[in-house]
Amino acid sequence: MGTPNLNNGPEPFTKWLHSQRNGATHSELTDALAKVALAVMETGKAGELTLKVRISKAARGGGHQMFVADQITTKIPELDREETLFFFDEDSFSLSRSDPRQPELPLQVLPRLQPSDLKEA
């Protein structure tokens, strides 16, 4: 097989990328990059975009044909989800939004006063 002749350099990666799966890989990477960048702007958290390329010979006996497969993965950051405060009720072993150990105040709704009921000082 010998050493590759790199006098002129290898073909640009972008040329391969545009031809891989008839341009579908390039399009998917473009869309994925935009989604990750938008999520980073919205959340302030880091994101990732990974292109994995697998190359294998098409035939074991020789030849110059190769299969090239690609896999695109993203880690898109998400907004933090809100937390809700609950109290543990030791009697019922359940969660409650109100503290079961704190007695309830006997609050009542008062009737609305009409402007005619108000007195000026």
C-alpha positions as CSV (number, residue, x, y, z in Angstrom):
1,M,0.0,0.0,0.0
2,G,2.8,2.4,0.8
3,T,2.8,5.9,2.2
4,P,0.2,8.4,1.0
5,N,1.5,11.2,-1.2
6,L,0.6,14.3,0.7
7,N,2.6,16.7,-1.5
8,N,-0.6,18.5,-2.5
9,G,-2.2,17.7,0.8
10,P,-5.4,15.7,1.4
11,E,-8.7,16.8,0.1
12,P,-10.4,19.4,2.3
13,F,-12.6,17.9,5.0
14,T,-15.5,20.2,3.9
15,K,-15.4,18.6,0.4
16,W,-16.0,15.2,2.0
17,L,-18.6,16.6,4.4
18,H,-20.7,18.1,1.5
19,S,-20.7,14.7,-0.3
20,Q,-21.3,12.5,2.7
21,R,-24.8,11.1,2.3
22,N,-25.4,13.5,-0.6
23,G,-25.1,16.5,1.7
24,A,-27.5,15.3,4.4
25,T,-24.7,15.2,7.0
26,H,-23.8,18.8,6.3
27,S,-27.4,19.9,6.5
28,E,-28.0,18.0,9.8
29,L,-24.9,19.5,11.3
30,T,-25.9,23.0,10.3
31,D,-29.4,22.5,11.9
32,A,-27.9,20.9,15.0
33,L,-25.4,23.7,15.5
34,A,-28.1,26.3,15.4
35,K,-30.2,24.4,17.9
36,V,-27.3,24.0,20.3
37,A,-26.3,27.7,20.0
38,L,-29.9,28.9,20.6
39,A,-30.2,26.7,23.7
40,V,-26.9,28.0,25.0
41,M,-28.1,31.6,24.6
42,E,-31.4,30.8,26.3
43,T,-30.0,28.9,29.3
44,G,-26.5,30.3,29.7
45,K,-25.2,26.7,29.9
46,A,-22.7,24.9,27.7
47,G,-23.9,22.6,24.9
48,E,-22.1,20.1,22.7
49,L,-22.3,19.0,19.0
50,T,-20.3,15.8,18.1
51,L,-19.7,14.3,14.6
52,K,-18.4,10.7,14.8
53,V,-17.1,9.2,11.5
54,R,-16.6,5.4,11.1
55,I,-14.7,4.2,8.1
56,S,-14.5,0.5,7.1
57,K,-13.3,-1.4,4.1
58,A,-16.1,-2.6,1.8
59,A,-14.3,-5.9,1.0
60,R,-11.9,-7.9,3.2
61,G,-9.9,-9.2,0.2
62,G,-8.7,-5.8,-1.0
63,G,-9.8,-3.1,-3.2
64,H,-10.1,0.6,-2.6
65,Q,-13.8,0.9,-1.7
66,M,-14.7,2.0,1.8
67,F,-17.9,2.5,3.7
68,V,-18.2,5.8,5.6
69,A,-20.8,6.2,8.3
70,D,-21.5,9.2,10.4
71,Q,-23.3,9.8,13.7
72,I,-24.3,13.3,14.9
73,T,-25.1,13.7,18.6
74,T,-26.0,16.8,20.6
75,K,-26.1,17.7,24.2
76,I,-28.6,20.6,24.3
77,P,-28.7,22.4,27.6
78,E,-32.1,22.8,29.2
79,L,-33.6,25.4,31.4
80,D,-33.6,24.6,35.1
81,R,-37.0,23.3,36.2
82,E,-38.7,25.0,39.1
83,E,-38.8,23.3,42.4
84,T,-41.9,23.3,44.7
85,L,-41.6,23.4,48.5
86,F,-43.6,20.7,50.3
87,F,-43.8,19.7,54.0
88,F,-43.7,16.1,55.1
89,D,-46.8,15.1,57.1
90,E,-45.6,12.5,59.6
91,D,-49.2,11.3,60.3
92,S,-50.1,10.5,56.8
93,F,-46.6,10.0,55.3
94,S,-47.5,12.4,52.5
95,L,-46.3,15.7,51.1
96,S,-48.4,18.8,51.8
97,R,-48.1,22.4,50.6
98,S,-49.0,23.7,54.1
99,D,-47.0,22.8,57.2
100,P,-49.0,20.2,59.1
101,R,-47.3,21.3,62.4
102,Q,-48.4,24.9,62.1
103,P,-52.0,25.6,63.3
104,E,-54.3,27.4,60.9
105,L,-55.2,30.9,61.8
106,P,-59.0,31.6,62.1
107,L,-59.0,34.0,59.2
108,Q,-62.3,35.3,57.8
109,V,-63.3,37.4,54.8
110,L,-64.6,40.8,55.8
111,P,-67.4,42.5,53.8
112,R,-66.3,45.2,51.5
113,L,-66.9,48.7,52.7
114,Q,-68.8,51.1,50.4
115,P,-67.4,54.6,49.9
116,S,-70.5,55.9,51.6
117,D,-69.6,53.9,54.8
118,L,-66.2,55.7,55.0
119,K,-65.8,58.7,57.3
120,E,-63.5,61.6,56.6
121,A,-61.2,62.8,59.4
